[in-house]
Amino acid sequence: MMFRKFNVLAIVLAMMIAMTGCGGSSSNTSQNSDASASNNASSDAGNTGAAAAKIIRRSVSGTPKVDPAVGSDGGSTLAMVNLYDSLVYPVADGTVEPSLAESWEVSDDNLTYTFKVREGVKFHNGDTMTANDVAFSMNRLLKIGEGPAYLFEGYVESAEAADDSTVVFHMVQPFGPFIETLTKLYIVNEAQIMDNLVADGPYGEFGDYAKEYMLTHDAGTGAYMLVDIQQQGYVLADRFEDYWRGWDNTDAPDQIKFIDNVEASSVRTMIGNRELEITDEWQSTENINAMNKIEGVEVAVMSTGMTQNMMYNTKLAPTDDANFRKALNCLFDYQMISDKILIDSPVSVGPVSANTPGASTDLMQYTYDIEKAKDYLSKSKYANNLADYPVELFVNSDVADHEKIALAFQAAAQQAGITVDITKGPWLAIQERVATVESTPNMLCISVAPHYMEAGSMLATRYHSNSVGTWEQAEWLQSDEIDGLIEDALATTDRAARFEQYDVIQKKLVDIAPTAWLVDLSERHIYQSAYVYWPVAESAKEGTIITLPLGYTEDYRLFKVFPDQIPQ
């Protein structure tokens, strides 16, 4: 496996390219020609006549990437789920059901997967999807090596089309949860990509693999098609009328818009003016409570299997010492965080959210205990010179609740004799800091969700050595033992046996404490319940918290919008 590496220069260059304009090509002309009018309509919506539009506007942190071989963060994943389709679709019980694939077979040695691909599916530019597009999508993803490629690298050797409706995946080695990971393989149009290559690129005969083009275009079959994108602004998409599933849901939104703005007062104003239907998941408890007083809105609660972590750099003094880390784990008031800060989020049992299949629930848990922290400190190699080793705790400046956690921890650490320096920065700064072990802070407050609904996804993403240098692992654990256990588990095709191996890994992680697992993070969004029907939110009202992979809780083709019910 190889995990994506953060490349600051590449991102800066990409942003510069994207900001030069969003002009369309021949394949997207019809989409982009209406972009200006679509944007004006959505910008004017609110308590005006333009409010009659059926639109879902959602705040996000960072402009979503729309290339499924590149994007991987929360906002980008939301865009992928709505612009593209995958071979299989996740179900709330952790299994999957057919989507672009109608059926599949697995060879006896678990090294060959053969999928029958649905016929008659149209891409947004009118082309018909075939098995060649599916094979191309996997091979392109593996070649680029970004986005969700790390889920497949080291396991998938190649993909090929046996005929127009049959695609075959050849495996390097058995990969137990392969079918489940395919919710992250979004299918792109091979012809559209190949028609828009920049010849001078790093991928040989494939040039730049159309990465520049895909900064401002989509090439999918999804329920919505891209019409406009502005970096540090928004992503706008319209309903795709020829969507292969059809539109039996006549109340589905005609348009969706991801707005790059999570600033508290701005989000609150947009909600109040009916210029935003759904808030991001990063709003503080205070802001959520303030918005919840607005007529016609409610709090939606859901889960993506995400955990709120305090990651420790295990290669930097003093958090390189296991006893020191265990001491830090005893300085978090977990119950207070759950009750007062990250409300509706239960205290974590361990490295994997309790509602994720394969999670262990009988682990030893660290609790808030300053005397126990002092006992662990006395066993650490820094026991006699704590003053010489201040701890840097870095938090996302866009997430007010993380700073509250940091301040409470700082006060407790002071009682134990530890100096904690809190530093803050935006999301881009976090990615820059974790790119090298030397620049990674002692502690980083960040949440991570599994990419498919199984414990192995979280364990591999979070603790395999190939993920270091990314925002998903600031621990720099680099343990040969843990790596081997993760690899052996993922290669196990029997689900029950695989889960037993996951249990061993989770127990070992608790014992070495590379992380403080704070809470199983329930996402909380304010949404316009007076005129928006959100299936997952409705389930929560009935007492069932739905858990789906990142992005799939907001499959907007399943939503309903009733403009005539907007409060005046």
Secondary structure, 3 states (H helix, E strand, C coil): CCCCCCCHHHHHHHHHHHHCCCCCCHHHHHHHHCHHHHHHHHHHCCCCHHHHCCEEEEEECCCCCCCCCCCCCHHHHHHHHHHCCECEEECCCCCEEECCEEEEEECCCCCEEEEEECCCCECCCCCECCHHHHHHHHHHHHHHCCHHHHHCCCCEEEEEEEECCEEEEEECCCCCCHHHHHHHCECCCHHHHHCCCCCCCCCHHHCCCCCCHHHCCCCCCCCEEEEEEECCCEEEEEECCCCCCCCCCCCCCCEEEEEECCCHHHHHHHHHCCCCCECCCCCCHHHHHHHCCCCCCEEEEEEEEEEEEEEECCCCCCCCCHHHHHHHHCCCCHHHHHHHHCCCCCECCCCCCCCCCCCCCCCCCCCCCHHHHHHHHHCCCCCCCHHHCCEEEEEECCCHHHHHHHHHHHHHHHHCCCCEEEEEECHHHHHHHCCCCCCCCCEEEEEECCCCCCHHHHHHHHHCHHHCCCCCCCCCCCCHHHHHHHHHHHCCCCHHHHHHHHHHHHHHHHHHCCEEEEEEEEEEEEECCCCEECHHHHHHHCCCCCECCCCHHHCHHHCEECHHHCCC
